[in-house]
């Protein structure tokens, strides 16, 4: 139940952001999402349930196209860039 609830909450928040921006209406230019974390990728059924809920929220007349990508060590890269910018 906990994994299912977490999947719904994350999917609804990300779907709301996609719908609010109005992006992703063209399949040739989907919204690109990167999700980081061992929990997301390794916890049993979390990713699958999340993707099911997200596609449910973004289907029908609200049809939006989303593409997922994984960036290795993105928090480390982000921290390094933030250090260089300051």
N, C-alpha and C positions, 0 to 999 in steps of 0.2 A: 504493500500500500504506500509506503514511504517513497519508493522509487517512482511509482506511478504518479503520485502527487507532485514530486519534484519535476518530473517530465512535463506535466501539464503547466506548472507555474513558469518554468523556463520557456516553454514553447509559446505560451500566451504572451509573455513579455516581449519576446523577439518578434512574434507575429505583429503585435501592436506597433513596434518600431518600424517594421517593414511597411505596414499599412499607412502609418502616419506620414512617412516620407513620400509615399506614392510611387516608389521605385519598384523595379522588378516586373513590370507588366509585359516586357518583351522577352521571349525566351532566348534571344540572342545576347541579351544584356541582363543576366540575372543579378540579384543581390548576392554579394560574396560575403560569407560568414566564416570566420575562423573561431573555433572554440578550443580553448586550451585546457588541459588538465587531465591527469591520469584518471581521476574519478569518472569523467565523462566517457573516456574511451575504454576503460577497463571494468567498470561496474556493470554487472550482468543486467542486461535489458535496458539500461538507462538511455543509451544512444538510440536504440531501435524505437522505444516508446516515444522519445522526444521527437524523432523524425515523423512518426505516425501522427502525433498531435499537431505538429507544425504544418504538415501537409494538409491536415483536416481544416485547420484555421485559415490556410491560404488558398483553399480550393473553391470551387463553385464560381459565383459571380465576382468574388474578390480575387480571382486567380492571380497569383504572384509566383515568380520563379526565383528559386534560391539555390545557390551552389555552396557547398561546404569545402573548406580547405584546412589543412593542418599545417601550422608553421612551427617547426621544431624550435624549442626554447625561445618562444616569442617574448616572454616576460624579460628574459635576459637581454635580448636585442633591444627591447623598448627601454630598459633601464640604461643600457649603454648609450643609446641615442639621446635620452634625457640628460645624461651626464655631459655629453658633448655639446648639447644645445645651450646649457646654462653657462 
